[in-house]
Amino acid sequence: MRARFSLPTGFLRLSKNYTFEWNVFQHHRSLSDGLTFFHCNWQADWFHGDHNPQLRFELDVLNIVVLDLSIYNIHHVEDSNETEQETA
C-alpha cells in the first residue's frame, strides 16, 4: 500500500473567464515511477488553446509538489469561439 497525502488544494474564481488554483504539499507519483529531486517551472502561456492564456508556477522536490499556483482561462477553444460568436 502506498502512502498518499496532500494539504490544501483549491481554487478561487477570479472572473467570468479566469480561475486561480493552488496545490500545496501534494504527493504525485511513487518511487517505482522514478524520482524527481528538484523541478521548478515558471510558465506564461498565451498560445491559443484550451485553458489559455495561463500563468503557472510549480515547485517539486523529491516527488512532492511543494507549491503549484495557476491562473488560467476556464474555457476550451470551442467554448471561447462560441462565446465570441454570441457577442458579435
C-alpha positions, 0 to 999 in steps of 0.5 A: 500500500502506498502512502498518499497525502496532500494539504490544501488544494483549491481554487478561487474564481477570479472572473467570468473567464479566469480561475486561480488554483493552488496545490500545496504539499501534494504527493504525485507519483511513487518511487517505482515511477522514478524520482524527481529531486528538484523541478521548478517551472515558471510558465506564461502561456498565451498560445491559443488553446484550451485553458489559455492564456495561463500563468503557472508556477510549480515547485517539486522536490523529491516527488512532492509538489511543494507549491503549484499556483495557476491562473488560467482561462476556464474555457476550451477553444470551442467554448471561447469561439462560441462565446465570441460568436454570441457577442458579435 
